[in-house]
Amino acid sequence: MFKKDISPGAKSKVKSSVQRAIRTKITETYPGLAPHIDEIIPKKSQLDSLKLPDRITLYALDSHPLFYQHMDDPITPHLRVVHQFPSAFPRIRIDRGAIRFVLSGATLMAPGLTSAGGRLPSGKNTSGTEGEGGKGEGGEEGEKGDGDKRYEGRDLEEGEIVVVEAEGKEEACMIGQLRVGTREIKEKKKGVVIDSGHYLGDGLWRIELD
């Protein structure tokens, strides 16, 4: 989606009513950001809207990119927001072998998540039933896991926005929309997971708004 350098188009100021609606939509889509929304988009601030190629709208504050949206897809945080509030989003983890592919803009495939180094939500809570919480897991090898609580919780559904972390790395390397739910990924262990997203070093990461 953002493989090439981006030259932002016309910038316009977001109306106050629209800005309130955006704040509401963000907290509904990402409940983990609700405690921080006044820090991200203060009530008396002025949000700008910029047109990007491929019918994408970028929302920025004081020349800092915050969120983008492709047509009617979910509003999605820029990776700088993700790095600022890393625990506010559902997450998965790729193994070391998949990192270079993701950072080159390649499609994220299931094997990078179901290997021993990958992690997917357990789909179980701490009592072992379906729901929130549980041990992090990848595929069969991942079920042995490392007990990383970051990957506890419910299975994620097709269409949800998810943060992609990388084995051995501190910060998320990608964010994108799931093309298949995590339960199916664990069952089939093959196929496309995210076919377009925003990753470290891409055009959106490098964009200059000054």
C-alpha positions in Angstrom: 0.0 0.0 0.0 2.8 2.4 0.9 5.8 0.9 -0.9 6.7 4.1 -2.7 7.5 7.5 -1.4 4.3 9.5 -0.9 3.6 13.1 -1.8 0.6 14.3 0.2 -2.1 16.1 -1.7 -4.3 18.9 -0.6 -4.6 19.6 3.2 -7.8 20.7 4.8 -8.9 21.4 8.3 -11.3 18.9 9.8 -14.6 20.3 11.0 -15.1 20.2 14.8 -18.1 17.9 14.5 -16.1 15.5 12.2 -13.2 15.6 14.6 -15.4 14.6 17.5 -16.7 11.7 15.4 -13.2 10.6 14.6 -12.2 10.6 18.3 -15.3 8.5 19.1 -14.6 6.1 16.2 -11.0 5.6 17.4 -12.0 4.8 21.0 -14.7 2.4 19.7 -12.3 0.6 17.4 -9.3 0.7 19.8 -10.6 0.7 23.4 -7.1 0.6 24.7 -6.6 4.1 23.3 -9.6 5.5 25.2 -7.5 6.6 28.2 -5.0 8.4 25.9 -7.3 10.0 23.4 -7.0 13.5 24.9 -3.2 13.2 24.6 -3.4 11.9 21.0 -6.1 14.4 19.8 -6.8 17.0 22.4 -10.3 18.4 22.4 -9.3 21.9 21.4 -6.8 20.8 18.8 -7.1 21.2 15.0 -6.9 18.0 13.1 -5.8 18.2 9.4 -6.9 15.9 6.6 -4.6 15.1 3.7 -5.4 13.2 0.6 -3.0 10.4 -0.3 -2.9 8.2 -3.4 -5.2 5.2 -3.8 -8.1 7.0 -2.1 -6.4 7.1 1.3 -7.0 9.9 3.9 -4.3 10.8 6.4 -5.2 12.6 9.6 -2.4 14.6 11.1 -1.9 17.0 14.0 0.7 19.8 13.9 2.3 18.0 10.9 2.5 14.7 12.8 0.7 11.8 11.1 -1.7 10.0 13.5 -4.2 7.8 11.6 -5.1 6.9 8.0 -8.1 5.4 6.4 -8.7 3.7 3.0 -12.2 4.4 1.8 -14.6 2.6 4.3 -11.9 0.4 5.9 -11.3 0.9 9.6 -9.4 3.9 10.7 -5.8 2.8 11.3 -3.1 4.3 13.5 0.3 5.3 12.1 3.1 3.2 13.6 4.4 6.1 15.6 1.1 6.0 17.5 1.5 2.3 17.9 5.0 2.7 19.3 3.8 5.3 21.7 1.0 3.1 23.1 2.1 -0.4 22.3 -0.2 -2.2 24.7 -3.4 -0.6 23.3 -3.8 -2.9 20.3 -4.3 -6.6 19.6 -1.1 -8.2 18.4 0.5 -11.1 16.7 4.2 -11.9 16.2 6.2 -13.1 13.2 9.3 -15.2 13.4 12.8 -13.9 12.6 12.7 -15.4 9.1 9.7 -13.3 8.1 11.0 -9.9 9.2 12.9 -9.1 6.0 9.9 -10.0 3.8 7.5 -7.8 5.9 9.9 -4.9 5.8 10.1 -5.2 2.0 6.4 -4.9 1.6 5.7 -8.5 0.9 2.4 -10.2 1.8 2.4 -11.6 5.3 1.8 -15.4 5.1 0.7 -17.8 7.9 3.9 -19.8 8.2 5.7 -16.8 9.6 3.2 -16.8 12.5 2.7 -20.5 13.1 6.4 -21.4 13.4 8.1 -21.8 16.8 9.1 -18.1 16.7 5.6 -16.8 15.8 2.8 -16.0 18.2 -1.0 -15.8 17.8 -3.7 -15.2 20.5 -4.4 -18.3 22.5 -8.2 -17.9 22.3 -8.4 -19.0 26.0 -8.5 -17.2 29.3 -6.4 -18.1 32.3 -9.0 -20.7 33.4 -8.6 -22.5 30.1 -11.9 -21.5 28.5 -12.7 -19.5 25.4 -12.4 -15.8 25.9 -9.8 -13.2 27.1 -6.3 -14.2 28.2 -4.3 -17.4 28.1 -0.8 -18.5 27.0 0.6 -17.0 23.8 0.9 -19.5 21.0 1.9 -19.9 17.4 1.4 -23.3 15.8 2.0 -26.7 17.4 5.5 -25.6 18.4 4.2 -22.3 19.6 1.7 -23.9 22.0 4.8 -24.9 24.1 5.3 -21.1 24.1 7.3 -18.8 26.2 4.5 -17.7 28.5 4.5 -14.2 26.9 1.3 -12.6 28.3 1.3 -10.1 25.4 -0.3 -12.8 23.3 -3.0 -13.9 25.7 -6.6 -13.3 24.8 -9.4 -14.0 22.3 -8.9 -15.1 18.8 -9.1 -12.2 16.3 -11.6 -12.0 13.5 -11.2 -11.4 9.8 -11.2 -7.7 9.1 -9.7 -6.6 12.5 -6.7 -4.3 12.6 -3.8 -6.0 14.2 -0.2 -4.9 15.2 2.5 -7.2 13.9 5.5 -7.6 16.2 8.7 -9.4 15.4 10.7 -12.1 17.2 13.6 -10.5 19.1 12.5 -6.9 18.4 11.1 -4.4 20.8 8.8 -2.3 18.5 6.1 -3.3 16.2 7.1 -3.6 12.5 3.7 -3.5 10.8 0.0 -2.8 11.3 -2.7 -4.0 8.9 -6.1 -5.6 8.4 -6.5 -9.4 8.9 -7.7 -11.2 5.8 -8.4 -14.3 7.9 -9.2 -14.9 11.6 -6.4 -16.2 13.9 -8.4 -19.4 14.7 -8.3 -20.3 11.0 -4.6 -19.4 10.8 -3.8 -21.8 13.6 -5.9 -24.6 12.0 -4.7 -24.2 8.4 -1.1 -22.9 8.9 -1.0 -21.5 5.4 -2.4 -18.7 3.2 -2.5 -14.9 3.2 -2.8 -13.1 6.6 -2.2 -9.5 5.7 -1.9 -8.4 2.0 -1.4 -4.7 2.5 -0.4 -2.7 5.5 1.8 0.0 6.9 5.3 -1.1 7.8 8.6 0.4 9.2 10.4 2.3 6.5 7.6 2.5 4.0 6.3 5.6 2.3 3.9 6.4 5.1 6.7 6.1 7.7 8.9 8.4 5.7 6.2 10.9 4.8 7.1 14.6 5.4 4.2 17.0 6.2 6.1 20.2 7.0 
